[in-house]
Amino acid sequence: MNIDFVEIEDVMVNSEVWETNFECDLAKCKGACCTMESKFGAPLKEEEIDIINKFLPIIKEYLPKEHINEIEKKGFWFEAHGEFMTRSLNNKACVFVSYDGDIAKCGIEKAYRDGKIDFIKPISCHLFPIRVSNFGGYVLRFEKYSECLPALQNGNKKILDFCRSALERAFGKDWFLRIKKVVG
């Protein structure tokens, strides 16, 4: 298919999302998406702040003491440029990072996988490596990071399929089936 974007129900999707192979390789990237150097953390929706607040005592059970101290001192989120974001520890690791050896993982997701909470993680994290911009409507694109090179080299799924559960969560199952029908 030789097009740059397709529109499904007012959501514009860049062709890289359905053309690029991608599959995370945590052994190689070490969870770099959770530890990228930046004073800005993961984007949050306002309703996600309330959900995380509700589960915060459980989530803290999965976090290193240094991260718990940061959350207790400054909170887990902040607002910048009209956007809500998670805090980063030392402008690097998200405050919700939990380490499995030398691999950064999401403490929220660990609590979810253990059946202790019913919220997997913020949608911006769940959608990664897809990034969502809003230009009067949603635009989905592939966010390229050098740390994800192994995921690109070894990926045997298209990003669209790799992110299926996140896309269905964000836009619905019918939306996902429609884009699959359009792009093949």
N, C-alpha and C positions, 0 to 999 in steps of 0.2 A: 504494500500500500504506500503510495507516494504522497502523503499529506502530512502536514506538521501538527495539526490539531484536529480533534473531533469533539463535537459538542453533544453531550447527553444530558437532557433535562437541565439546561443552563449551567452545566459544569463542563468547562473546557479542559481537555486532556491532551497533553503533549505526546507526540508519537513515540518518544523514548520510553514512555511508560508501558507500551504494549510491544515495543520492538527490542528492548534491551534485556538480556539475560542477567539474572541476579539471584544469588542465594548466599546469605550471610555465612561467613566462615569465622566464628568466634575464636577459634584456636589461633588464627592469624591476625585478626584485627584487634583482638582483646577487648571488644566492646567499645571501640573508639567513638561510636555515635553517642555514648553516654559520658564521654570524657573529653570532648573536643574543647580546645582552649577558646574561651570566650567569657566575657562578663555577662552575657545573656544565656539563659538556659533554654529549655524546651518551651515552646509556646503552649499556653494553657487557655482553655475556654473558662469563662467565669463560673459556669456550673461545675466544672471539674475541680475548682478550688474548694467548693462546698463538699463535694464527694470525698476528696482527699482529706479535708479537715475531719470529716466523720470517721474515716478509717485510720487517721494518723497514729493513734496509740498502737494499733496492730502493725502498721507499716514500720514504725520505729523498731520493732523487734527484729527486723531484717537489716537494719542499717548499722554501719560502724559508729562507734561512740563520737568520733569527730564530726560526723554528719548530723547526728542527733543534737550535739551541742550547737552546731550552726543553725539548725532549725529552731531550737529553743531560744537562741539569742536573737535571730533576725527573721524568723518565719521561713516558710518554704517557697514563697512566691514574692514577686514584686511586679510593679507596673512601670513600663518604659515606653514612651511614644504611643500611648494609648493601647498597648498590648500587655497581657499578663504572661509572665514567664516563671519557670522554676528558678530557684537560686542555684548558683554554682559555688562550689567550695574552691577557694583560691583561683577563681576564674578558669576552672578546669572541670572537675567532676560535678555532675548534677548531684544535688543533695540527696537524691533518692538512689544513688548508686550503692550497690551491695557487691562485694567482691567474692568471687568463687575462684580462689587461688589468685592468679594475675589477670583474670577476666572480669571486666566490669559488667554487671547485670543490673536490672531494675528491681529494687526492693519492693516496689508496688506490685510488679508482675509476679515476683516470688510469692508474695502473700496471696495473690489471686490463684496461682497454680497450686498452692497448698490448701485452697478452699476456704481461706479465712476471710476473704472479702470478695465482693462481686463486681469489682472494677479492675480491668486488666492493666490499664495505664492511660496516660493522656493520649488523645487521638493523634496528636502530632508525632508522638513517639511510635505509636502503633503503625502509623502509615509509612514511617521511614523505610526506604530512601525517597519516598514521594513527599514532596513539599507542596503545601497548599497556599496560594496567594489569593487575595480577594481584590479584584479590579472591577467592582460593580457586579461581580459574580465569581464563583470559584474557578481557579486555574490550577490544575495539577501538573506537576513537572517532576522530572528526576533530578535529584540533588546529587551532584558528583563530588566525591571526596576521595583523595588519594588513599586513605585508609581502607576504602572499600574495594580497592583493586582486586584482591583475591575473590571477592563476591562476584565481580564482573567476569573474571577469568574462569571461575569454576561453576558459575551459575548455570543450572539446567532448566530454570523456570524463567518465564518473562516476569518483569517487575509486577505487571498487572496480576498475575497468578500468585506470585510470592506474597503480595499484599492483599489477597482476596478477602480475608476475614476483616481486615481493617477497613477496606473499601466498602464492604457490606455494612459494617458498623456505622460508617460515616454517611453513606448515601443510600443504603438499602440493597437487598438482594435483587430486586427487580432492576435497579439501576445497573448493578454489576452484570446481570444477564444481558441487558441491552447493549452495554459496551462490548461485551464478548461477541455478541452477534454482529455488531458493526465492524469490529477490527479483526475478527476471526480467531 
